[in-house]
Amino acid sequence: MEKWVEALSLVLKIFTAYTAIISIFFLLPRRKIPKAAPRTRFAGLLAARNEETVIGRTVQQLLDQHYPRELFDVYVIPNNCTDDTEGAARQAGAQILPCLGPVRNKGDALHYAFAALRNAGYDAYCVFDADNLVDPDFLARMNDAFCAGAQAAKGKQTAMNPHDAWISGCYDLYFENFNLFYNRPRGNLGLSAKLVGTGFAVSQGLMDRLGGWNTETMAEDAEFAAQCAMAGVKVWWVPEALTYDEEPVTFRQSLVQRRRWCSGVMSVAGCYLPRLWRRVPSRNCFYCLDFAVFLSMPIVQVLALLPGLWAVAQAVILENWLALALSLVSFWGGMTLTALALALAGRRKLRPLWKSILLYPLFTASWYPLHILAVFRKTKVWKPIAHRGQTARRLGGSVRP
């Protein structure tokens, strides 16, 4: 047993070392994309299921972009709705794209949308969630990236409601962690940013190359990122293109959402990890290697629990309660300090986030059982997270918090 524990510890150390080495490059000055004259013709896409309360606000913000109106259109893709999402979107000024078949998840809705708009003359497509707030310069900054040669690009995502509840504040810190230690260093190194399911853009040329949007799993964003890696396409990091996402305000809602994320990523790992590792020796080695490590991390984290559980078992058998207490205190203290550092790095106000900072260790630890559950039981049914659409008032009518 001890030999297996040592082997798993070695694997964890290798993955941790790789992640740490990459993260160090966040210290370098960020490579800025030069600004360009408006030239890219965009289509904004919003897949929406029962989003009547928020879809109008999001559509209106997209229509108010600081970008020539003749160079973009906004489309809503209603699917499986039991409310008047379509009517609210149409009233706000969006065009409606009907789904021509059954929709199991967001990826299916995007498949129909990209197929319908293939010959509509757009240069690129921006994908958003129905509850997003979008910075008015989003399209302008994405235009800079595509004029500089991007085929796929990801904007900076953060929480619009970090002060509504401790759990929504934890999401804000979580996104700050990814923006600072994952996306920024990879942008400096010429690697791909993490393509999360909202606030990203893809070119028509890339869609033609990949044969359209064809994803099968619940994590359509991670699956598409895997396809980009295998095709040797870099996902550009464009932090000036900002989106704000409404986060769950209860721990239960958060568990439902994150379980879907974990299950989706595990499904993508099962489908794409062998192919990614096989392509590491190819000319796309860096993209494939980096994304293979990303997909492997949840599995590695699950395996990493075994040495920890073995240590706990030994401490219990030996009744070494002091060691257990010190381990818990060190974990909680370390993660709390990490949360504080993330809040300071993101220039957040500390007083409204104090509960989130103190409970960030709980948020972090809760990922482990979700990863374990995803290994043994996949989420097959998409469960909606209710959006209140009330945060715009707290922002005082501005997108920036």
Secondary structure, DSSP 8 states (H G I E B T S, - for coil): -HHHHHHHHHHHHHHHHHHHHHHGGGGS---------S---EEEEEEESS-TTTHHHHHHHHHT-SS-GGGEEEEEEE-S-SSSHHHHHHHHT-EE---SS--SSHHHHHHHHHHHTTTS--SEEEEEETT-EE-TTHHHHHHHHHHTT-SEEEEEEEES-TTS-HHHHHHHHHHHHHIIIIIHHHHHHT------SSSEEEEHHHHHHHTS----SS-HHHHHHHHHHHTT--EEEEEEEEEEE---SSHHHHHHHHHHHHHHHHHHHHHHHHHHHHHTTSTTHHHHHHHHHHHHHHHHHHHHHHHHHHHHHHHHHTT-HHHHHHHHHHHHHHHHHHHHHHHHHTT--TGGGHHHHHHHHHHHHTHHHHHHHHHH----S---------HHHHTTT-S--
